[in-house]
Structure formats: structure tokens, C-alpha cells
Amino acid sequence: MADMKVAAYICKGCGLGERLDTDALVKIAQKDGKVPLVKSHDFLCNADGVAMIKSDIANEGVTHIMIGACSRRAKTEAFNFPENAVARANLREGVIWIRPDTDEARETTQEMAEDYIRMGCAEVKAMTAPEGNPNTGTSKTLLVVGGGITGMTTAIEASKTGYQVVLVEKTGELGGWAGKLHKRVPVHEPFKSPMDTGVAGLVSQILGDSNIKVYLNATIAKTEGAPGRFVVDIATESGATHTEDIGAIVQATGFTLYDMNKLPQLGAGKSPNVVDQAGLEALAKAAAAGDGVIRRPSDGAPVNSVVFVQCAGQRDASGEHLSYCSGFCCNASIKQAMYFKDANPAVDTTIIYTDLRTPGNGEDFYRSAQEKGVVFTKGKVSEVVPSGNTSTVKFHDLILDDASAAVADVDLVVLATGQVANSGVNIEALSKPQVEGEEGEANGESAVEVKPISILNLTYRQGPDVPQLTKGFTDSHFICFPYETRRTGIYTAGPVRRPMDIAQAREDATGAAMKAIQALENAGLGRAAHPRSGDLSFPKVRLEGCTQCKRCTVECPFGAIDEDEKRFPVFNESRCRRCGTCMGACPVRVISFENYSVNTVGAQIKAVDIPDEFSEKPRILILACENDAYPALDMAGMNRNEYSAFVRIIPIRCLGSVNTIWVTDALNAGYDGVMMMGCKHGDEYQCHFVKGSELGRVRMSKIDDTLKTLNLESERVRDLEVAITDIERVPEMINKYAEELAAVGPSPFKGF
Amino acid sequence: MTEHVATNETILVVGGGISGMTAALEAAETGKSVVLVEKNPALGGRTSQMYRYFPKLCHPVCGLEINQRRLKNNPRVRVLTLAEVSGIEGTVGDYTATIKVRPRYVNENCTACGECGNAVETLVDDPFNYNLGQHKAAYLPNAMAYPQRYVLDPSIIGTPDAERAKAACKYGAIDLDMKEETIQVKAGAVVWATGWKPYDAAKIQPYGYGRFKNVITSVEFERLADIHGPTGGKILRPSDGKEAKNIAFIQCAGSRDENHLRHCSRICCMASLKQTHYVREKYPEDGKSTIYYIDIRAIDRFEDFYHKVQADPSVTFIKSKVARISEDENGNPVCWGVNTEGYKRYTTPHDLVVLAVGMEPSVKGMDIPGHIVADSSGFIEADPANGAIFGAGCAANALDVNRAVQSATAAALRAIQVVNKVAKSEA
């Protein structure tokens, strides 16, 4: 690597020149920052200013750049030097915009700016420009697990994009659940009648595609490696195992219908004339193969009346059955009612529902069913009583408020049971057999069958399958990012992710193929996946200092770190999402990133000038999540919401990356207080590194011991939940904390 | 964000809301070149005007921040704002789009320092707040605006206000001579992600939107709850600024109705359930919400959210399509109708009525340049006849954010399939 040459540039625009003594800032950068090349500029972000910096890079050999101007979130196009290490001192949003323009405030405002210059210089010197993960793989093959409509769609779409696919299906044929259907819900205008499933076409497309290799009667025996270099063992029925090199994985293992035998009160198991939706599809298929008449299973007589019971074993608040709605069943029952009506309008078809849920153009399909004479009754079915070849369906009619309503002499009853995800082992249940104090929740969850057999058999230290979000589904927790997987390079799609119908599953399959292709391409280039996509930094570990404590391997939210036989951590860089949780966890501080490390932050903390205890100028360190708290602070500045001049703010990747040494160093150095600002945690967590903010908080909850050892008050460390919209609340919190600290008095560590 | 020459290996993404940004970023992060066209002066679209998302009640701007950072870090996306596609010619793998770019009157020198905004006196309606408030005629479109660059409202061009703005800018960022430009962009494939607009509530005549000040739409209600909104996050009713504590939410305002929108807009039930939370958040003691509905469509695990709202004693559910709204002498909107569960008539006054307006495509299929197959509501259908113009997000269906992003991710792959083929044939 070339020798480090640091340059600092201080902008005088946007009022910085008027509000601050920029000549003094230049001197600070030279003297305290020990930067050899320091320049100020009237308007640093304009073409001339940027040209000056570029010229210094080209002609002066500048490698490290400190920019004292606006926030790192502003003017990113101008200050874009991808080959260099860059630090930004936020003098605008972080200093002059949050301070009053008064004579009294001038001194403390200047001190604030000077500290940020010191911090920026210290930070940039501790950084190197990241070069990318060298430990990459080159496999561009996609593994698709599951040969239903989702898996087939993923395979076809990936092949169409130019990628090889290995498709593994556990049964002897492709098609999955959709293959068992007679017809599907329409997806084109006029949305009036059921349409062909299209499964046969997809199967023949796959069999004729030389990019797609299909394993039937096969399961995944073992998955090891990382994006770009997975090695997957596929076990086949014959006992033979095939090994494939894989770049990325899409798990499309679908769903199982909720077991209707758990619903004896609805007649399940008491009569062959009570079926679930799959049972009705089988009857419809049999009819289509024969004379087109759907027949009663008990005696083969034509069905003249049929009742569909919606939400059977679903939307159940009691905890006994599924609590959620499966979303597809209303349209499916409408479709099935049409099987009867289209063949013979004289058949009585009744759908008993509480809320009919036919979003989008499902509404046209619903109207079409009404036109065809399907009867819709708002009610709650209490009991199905089979007797001989017919049944009586008893229900509470919600429109007439009649609790003893009934439909008698029904030939066939169809229970619309819901989707249960085929998601493999619940690895969190494995690691946490009991959740304390959450019995109610645990009972609710127990209604969902969790298949004990692993699907992916990952050799990851954190368990053999992808983590589940809720109720057995493997969905992303993030509304904006449905593919924000917790196992990099492994995406789930279709009803294993969330209850869904065929149209959505096909869309989801295509989206998952997109993300999988992107993951293997970026893994090949040594770049991070979402949300720090394109980040070239990666965790480096000094193993000689490691004490094998396993905290990093346990805490990594993405299961990126395994352990070797001596319990040393094995980093799989391509699985890493660069949150820094491992760095925060490490008690001996041997983990770092090139541009973000214990040193880059530690050096900033140490660079701050701490006035003595008689100055009445306390210093408060703020470690702020760069995605939410830091933008909130920026916008507070844009709004000119004032806050204390005594704070020094350092953006961090995630609260999870906060190493307690930063806090103890700050307190030892004489800071009066430390505020940590991270995202919401708990069930509705908002941390985009999943557990980062939670883990950070757990660590900080133990800081009390440190405080006791130092003989410091517990008020010295404050942990706060901050959302990006807290532009008024954050300044208030800062000012309140500054007042509280004033009451506590100055830190006894000043001047040591 | 560097300029690059568009070729027929470029993907053109039309619409810079969450779907368009997603499609652009997913493609760019897979190594493709993208031109992203947005008609407003800033990206973010309709989700950036939401206060919170259901069901997590998290803030949409959090995801916007991530997407903007992805964009700032990615040189492969070229963003054109104030730009609209007026024509698309050509075929799969070889399109030329005509794009009209309106003048911003502010160039890249802008530092967003705000001096022009201080200097200008004219106030204009603020579309970010659905015109519920006003802002200066030199303005940053919103606090999260990307590009972070001011805009001059065209109405002040040629007036002394424009000169004042120009004089206030020390950085030569204000260029009053900017003119509308028409440019041509080559593209191999197009992702059409122009999103949705709220159904025009004034068309639902019996509800009195436009006649009664205290009848507002669900999207306007989002702005009232938001700290960046016209009331600074207080739920105050428009007629008299009184705290609105007894609020009615009317479902299917325009949706599921053959006289208005045929389709179900999917999001409105969840949106109203979410908005009852705003009432509770702002008025924990005496806030009261009433939801008038036909069916509550809290699909899949959103059901849990519905259960929680049902358990909240401050929320009442009435199964009824409200027949009409009148106004009493205190300016209170009064809902008239029949509760179909038991057929009970009601005439109920509220402080404020929020119409859960339906979703219609911002640009209907028939109005999209090129020959696009769309359904009767104007949503783009997946049809081979559309060539390499792919609908994404709410241009293709009435979707919630999560599903819109899913759709946009899928659309990105479809576009990549086309440009990969072009690349292969040119190699």
C-alpha cells in the first residue's frame, strides 16, 4: 500500500465562514490533527473546490481526506472519492445549524467545530480505503429447493436471465400444490372464471431447459460455505449423494394445509363428505376426468348442495388454531363454488364467511360469483353435523344476529383451512427452548406445526435452517425490504415466506431469483449485500489475540461466523453484512473493518478536547445509529432545532457495533456522560441489522459494573431509542440529559 | 450518480417512489446501468408522505434513508427529477424514450443552505402536504429530499421574488434562464413504476368532500399526524383548528364500487386500522375511532394487527357502508346509515371524518406511451404484448408497500433478462 498522506479541507460556505473562525480550524487540523496539508475553501463542494481536492490526490499523493463541511449525508456526489479514505466533520448540520447565532454562543460553537475537526482528522488516520473481500467464490449456479409453482418459476426466471439452476424436489414430480389443482383463480381481465393452472406448461418448460438440472425424490443433505461458494450435498432416493457448487439459494418449500382433523367440531373426520380445499380439488379433478359432475364421496351421488366454511381453523384468537389469515382461501372457495355453478347452475353453493377478502381484481371475481348465483352469508360456523349422506351446517348469522341459523341437507362441506409453512427447523426454538414470561405468546405459536426436519441442513454454527419470523413463516421483518434475509445469499419465496396465492407466489419467486442472482454476483466481487450493499469493507480478525469466547459467533445476526475445532471464529465474509456486531461483541477487540474499527471511533473519542472541571463545559459523547438517529439529528439541524454545544456526536453503523471500551474510554477520559441512540428493539424491532440494537443494549445494561468500578453514577450512561422522525424529540432529549448531568456534577476523571 | 450514456443495455425506470427506487437499485446493484425518471423534484413518492407503516408502525423515511444511501453509493443510477416520459418508441431491447425535463431553476451548485427560501416572500401550496399547508416559492421539497437541492416554483419566475432568490444565493446555484428540455434516452427495457393516486373523493358526492372541511382523505390524515406536516403532528380539524378526538374512518370510499373503482384497493382497511393508532397516540385519554366497513381485509399476518385494534376499547367497528354525510351547526360531520349487523339506523356526529380513499394508478394503462395491456382499472397486466415494458408496484396492482417492493424486485429481473440478452447478442 502506498504511504498514507492526509489532507484536510475546511469549507467556509453556507455560513461556516461567518459563524466560525475557520483560520483557527485550519490551525487545529495542522496542530492537533497533525495533518500536513490543510486548506480552506469558500465553497468546497463546487467544481473548483472538488477539483482542488482531486488535484491534491493526483499531484500531492493524498490518500486520506478529511472534509470539514456539511453532514456526510449531504453533497455526496461532490465529495465522492471512492479510492480514498474519507472522513467528514459535520460543521454545518452538526454545529452552526443547531447553535444560536449569538455572541454568547460563539465560543462554545467554535469549540464544537474544533473538536469535530480533531475527530475527523483522528478518524481518517485510523482508516484505510477498503479493498474488498478477497475470500470470494465464483459459482453462478442457483439452487432452488422445492419444485412447486414458486420453485419452478424461480428456476425458469433465473434461467431466462442466463444462469444455471439446480432444482431439488422431494417428491417424484414437479408441480407441488398447484399441480393438484383443477383450475386457478384468474389473473387477467375479465377476472370472471377460473383459468388453467399452467402447471403442465411450466413443467415441460423446465424439462426442456438445458440450464435447469432437476433432482426428483431428493433432499438437501448438507449445505456449507457462503454465497458464491456454497457446497451442497443432495441426497436422492437411491441413496446416492450428488454434490453441487452453488452461488445462491432460493428456498421455495411451500406450505401444508392446516390439518382439518384438528377441527372435529366442523365435521372433519366424521364424514367423507366433509373435505378441505385440497379434497375438493381432487373431487373436481376426478369429475373433469369423467362426466364433469362432482360427486359425494360417501355414495357417489351428484352434489346438489355445498357449503364452504371460511376461516376454518384460521383467524383464531383462542390460540388453539392458526391466528392468521391465509389470504388465498376466499378466492379459492369462490373458484371452487364456480366449479359447481359453471357445470350446473342448479347446485346450491353457499360461502359462509366473516370478512370476505378478495383484494384487487378479486373483487370482480367475487361479483362474478354473485352473478352466477353463489350465496354469500356473513356468519360464524359453530358446528357441522354429518348424518348419513348429508350434513347440517350450524352457524351464527351475523346479519340477522341469529345464533341458531343452519343450512340443512348439505351434500358436501368444504373447510377452507389455511397455509402452514414448510419452513424446516425453528432454530430459535432450538437455542431458546423456553421464553420466559411469554407463555401466552408461546401457546399461540404452538398451534403452528413446526416440522422438525431440516430443509437446508446448513452447517452454520447458528443452526440448520433460515430463521423464522413468526408463526413458522420465514418472512423478512422489513416492510421496505421484503428480501432482507438473515442468511445472506439464501432467500425464501412463496408461501413458506408468507401465506399467499399463486399470482403472488410467482411474483415472489421472480423477486427472489433477482435477489439470489444479485447476491452471487456481489459475493463474487467481494461486496456486501443489502443494506450496506456495495460496501467493500469486511471484518478482519487478529486470531492470535482471540480468547475463543464465542461471543461473535453467537451474536452475529446473520450467522456469518462459524467456529473451528479449537473454537476460534471462522469468518465467512460473503455471509457478512458489515454491521459490526462482532466488533462490538469482542471483549479483546481483535475484530475490525478497514474503515470502521475500535480505533476509528476510539481515536475520535480521544481526540476531543476535555476542558477541566472548573470550566463548566461538560462533554457528552453521543454514539448515534447512522441510519435513524444520525439523520434525525441532521434534520433537527435543517430545522434549526438547537441542542447543547457540549455534545460530540459519532455516527455508528449500528448500536450492535458499539464496543464497551468506547464507553469506558470516554468516561476515563473525563467525558461527563455518554448517550447511545439506536433503533427500536423487541418484537417490532426497527434495527436493520435485526438484533444489533438489542445486543448493543444488552451489553450496555452490563455497563453498570464498569461504572461501579470507576465509582461513577449510573446517569453517566444513557441508552435511548431514537427514530428517524424524532427531529424535535432528539434535541429535547439531549438538552434534558445535559441538564441532568449538570445536576450530577462534573466527571471526577477530568485532567487525568 | 455520475452521468453515463444510456444504451440499449440501459434500464429505464419510470417513477421514483419506493417501487421505482427499488427496481432501479436492484438492477444497479446487479451491475446494470439505470436511468431513473421522477416527475417530482425529489424521490420518495407517496410512501415518503406517510407518517407510519402498518403493521410495524415504523417510519417510512427510515427505509427511504437506506434507499437513498444505496443510491448515493451507486454510480450506475442516473436520476432525472422533474422529468416525465412523454413517448416510448421501439421494440424489445431497443427503445427510445422521450423525456420532458421541467426547469428547477436551481443547479448542482445548490448546497441546500436555505438562503433563497429566506429571501423569497411568495407562499405557494405545498403538494407534499396535499396542499393542506403552504411553503415558500423557493423550497426544499421535504426534509428528506433527494436530490437535496432547492426548487423555485415556476409562478415566481419573472417576478422580483425570483431576483431576490438569485441575489440571496452566494453559490451561483440559481439559474432563472433554465427552460424545459426534451431529451431522448435509449433503453433496452422499461420498468413502469408510476405508482398510485388517491381516488378523487369529491366524486363520491354523498360524502361531501370539498363541501365539508372536516371530511378529509386518509392520505391527508397521514400528513396531519406527521411532524413534518402542516400541523406539526397534531390532529387538528381543518375548519376551526380544534383537536379532533372523535374520528370516523369510512372504508371503501370509492373502492369496491362499480360507480367508482371496481377493485378493492387492498391497503385501506389496514391504513385505517393503523390510523386509529395515531388517534390513540395523540389523544391517549379520550381519543375515539369508529370504523365503518364492509369487510375488514387484514390479510395474512396483518390479522394480528386487526385483533389488537379490535381489543382496543377506543375503537368501534360498524359494519355499514355509510350512506351519506351531513354537517351539523357546530361543523361536525354526521354519518348516516344502517348498521347491517342487526339493521340498526344511526345518525352519528364526529369531529372529523377520514375517507379511506381507494387507489388508482397515477398513470392509467391506456395513457402510458406505447401500447400497454391493462385491466379495466388501468393497472398494467403482465402480458407478452407489452414487450419489454414491465409494470411494477402500484402501477401494476393495488398493493401495500411490501408487495409493491416485491413486485418491483421482480420487474427488475424481467428488465435484466432483456438487457442481458442484448449484451449477449452484442458480445
Boltz contact constraints between the chains, C-beta under 6 A:
constraints:
  - contact:
      token1: [A, 14]
      token2: [B, 111]
      max_distance: 6.0
  - contact:
      token1: [A, 14]
      token2: [B, 113]
      max_distance: 6.0
  - contact:
      token1: [A, 43]
      token2: [B, 171]
      max_distance: 6.0
  - contact:
      token1: [A, 46]
      token2: [B, 109]
      max_distance: 6.0
  - contact:
      token1: [A, 74]
      token2: [B, 148]
      max_distance: 6.0
  - contact:
      token1: [A, 76]
      token2: [B, 72]
      max_distance: 6.0
  - contact:
      token1: [A, 77]
      token2: [B, 1]
      max_distance: 6.0
  - contact:
      token1: [A, 157]
      token2: [B, 413]
      max_distance: 6.0
  - contact:
      token1: [A, 160]
      token2: [B, 417]
      max_distance: 6.0
  - contact:
      token1: [A, 161]
      token2: [B, 416]
      max_distance: 6.0
  - contact:
      token1: [A, 161]
      token2: [B, 417]
      max_distance: 6.0
  - contact:
      token1: [A, 161]
      token2: [B, 420]
      max_distance: 6.0
  - contact:
      token1: [A, 162]
      token2: [B, 420]
      max_distance: 6.0
  - contact:
      token1: [A, 189]
      token2: [B, 375]
      max_distance: 6.0
  - contact:
      token1: [A, 315]
      token2: [B, 303]
      max_distance: 6.0
  - contact:
      token1: [A, 317]
      token2: [B, 307]
      max_distance: 6.0
  - contact:
      token1: [A, 324]
      token2: [B, 300]
      max_distance: 6.0
  - contact:
      token1: [A, 324]
      token2: [B, 301]
      max_distance: 6.0
  - contact:
      token1: [A, 324]
      token2: [B, 303]
      max_distance: 6.0
  - contact:
      token1: [A, 325]
      token2: [B, 299]
      max_distance: 6.0
  - contact:
      token1: [A, 325]
      token2: [B, 300]
      max_distance: 6.0
  - contact:
      token1: [A, 325]
      token2: [B, 303]
      max_distance: 6.0
  - contact:
      token1: [A, 327]
      token2: [B, 299]
      max_distance: 6.0
  - contact:
      token1: [A, 327]
      token2: [B, 300]
      max_distance: 6.0
  - contact:
      token1: [A, 355]
      token2: [B, 295]
      max_distance: 6.0
  - contact:
      token1: [A, 355]
      token2: [B, 296]
      max_distance: 6.0
  - contact:
      token1: [A, 356]
      token2: [B, 295]
      max_distance: 6.0
  - contact:
      token1: [A, 357]
      token2: [B, 297]
      max_distance: 6.0
  - contact:
      token1: [A, 357]
      token2: [B, 299]
      max_distance: 6.0
  - contact:
      token1: [A, 359]
      token2: [B, 264]
      max_distance: 6.0
  - contact:
      token1: [A, 359]
      token2: [B, 266]
      max_distance: 6.0
  - contact:
      token1: [A, 360]
      token2: [B, 263]
      max_distance: 6.0
  - contact:
      token1: [A, 360]
      token2: [B, 266]
      max_distance: 6.0
  - contact:
      token1: [A, 360]
      token2: [B, 397]
      max_distance: 6.0
  - contact:
      token1: [A, 360]
      token2: [B, 398]
      max_distance: 6.0
  - contact:
      token1: [A, 361]
      token2: [B, 263]
      max_distance: 6.0
  - contact:
      token1: [A, 363]
      token2: [B, 256]
      max_distance: 6.0
  - contact:
      token1: [A, 363]
      token2: [B, 263]
      max_distance: 6.0
  - contact:
      token1: [A, 363]
      token2: [B, 264]
      max_distance: 6.0
  - contact:
      token1: [A, 398]
      token2: [B, 341]
      max_distance: 6.0
  - contact:
      token1: [A, 399]
      token2: [B, 340]
      max_distance: 6.0
  - contact:
      token1: [A, 401]
      token2: [B, 342]
      max_distance: 6.0
  - contact:
      token1: [A, 479]
      token2: [B, 53]
      max_distance: 6.0
  - contact:
      token1: [A, 479]
      token2: [B, 401]
      max_distance: 6.0
  - contact:
      token1: [A, 479]
      token2: [B, 402]
      max_distance: 6.0
  - contact:
      token1: [A, 480]
      token2: [B, 63]
      max_distance: 6.0
  - contact:
      token1: [A, 482]
      token2: [B, 402]
      max_distance: 6.0
  - contact:
      token1: [A, 482]
      token2: [B, 405]
      max_distance: 6.0
  - contact:
      token1: [A, 482]
      token2: [B, 406]
      max_distance: 6.0
  - contact:
      token1: [A, 498]
      token2: [B, 300]
      max_distance: 6.0
  - contact:
      token1: [A, 499]
      token2: [B, 300]
      max_distance: 6.0
  - contact:
      token1: [A, 507]
      token2: [B, 406]
      max_distance: 6.0
  - contact:
      token1: [A, 507]
      token2: [B, 407]
      max_distance: 6.0
  - contact:
      token1: [A, 507]
      token2: [B, 410]
      max_distance: 6.0
  - contact:
      token1: [A, 508]
      token2: [B, 406]
      max_distance: 6.0
  - contact:
      token1: [A, 510]
      token2: [B, 410]
      max_distance: 6.0
  - contact:
      token1: [A, 510]
      token2: [B, 413]
      max_distance: 6.0
  - contact:
      token1: [A, 511]
      token2: [B, 406]
      max_distance: 6.0
  - contact:
      token1: [A, 511]
      token2: [B, 409]
      max_distance: 6.0
  - contact:
      token1: [A, 511]
      token2: [B, 410]
      max_distance: 6.0
  - contact:
      token1: [A, 513]
      token2: [B, 413]
      max_distance: 6.0
  - contact:
      token1: [A, 514]
      token2: [B, 26]
      max_distance: 6.0
  - contact:
      token1: [A, 514]
      token2: [B, 409]
      max_distance: 6.0
  - contact:
      token1: [A, 514]
      token2: [B, 412]
      max_distance: 6.0
  - contact:
      token1: [A, 514]
      token2: [B, 413]
      max_distance: 6.0
  - contact:
      token1: [A, 518]
      token2: [B, 29]
      max_distance: 6.0
  - contact:
      token1: [A, 518]
      token2: [B, 30]
      max_distance: 6.0
  - contact:
      token1: [A, 521]
      token2: [B, 30]
      max_distance: 6.0
  - contact:
      token1: [A, 531]
      token2: [B, 66]
      max_distance: 6.0
  - contact:
      token1: [A, 533]
      token2: [B, 29]
      max_distance: 6.0
  - contact:
      token1: [A, 533]
      token2: [B, 70]
      max_distance: 6.0
  - contact:
      token1: [A, 534]
      token2: [B, 73]
      max_distance: 6.0
  - contact:
      token1: [A, 627]
      token2: [B, 65]
      max_distance: 6.0
  - contact:
      token1: [A, 628]
      token2: [B, 62]
      max_distance: 6.0
  - contact:
      token1: [A, 631]
      token2: [B, 65]
      max_distance: 6.0
  - contact:
      token1: [A, 635]
      token2: [B, 143]
      max_distance: 6.0
  - contact:
      token1: [A, 684]
      token2: [B, 56]
      max_distance: 6.0
  - contact:
      token1: [A, 686]
      token2: [B, 58]
      max_distance: 6.0
  - contact:
      token1: [A, 723]
      token2: [B, 59]
      max_distance: 6.0
  - contact:
      token1: [A, 724]
      token2: [B, 59]
      max_distance: 6.0
  - contact:
      token1: [A, 724]
      token2: [B, 61]
      max_distance: 6.0
  - contact:
      token1: [A, 724]
      token2: [B, 62]
      max_distance: 6.0
  - contact:
      token1: [A, 725]
      token2: [B, 59]
      max_distance: 6.0
  - contact:
      token1: [A, 725]
      token2: [B, 227]
      max_distance: 6.0
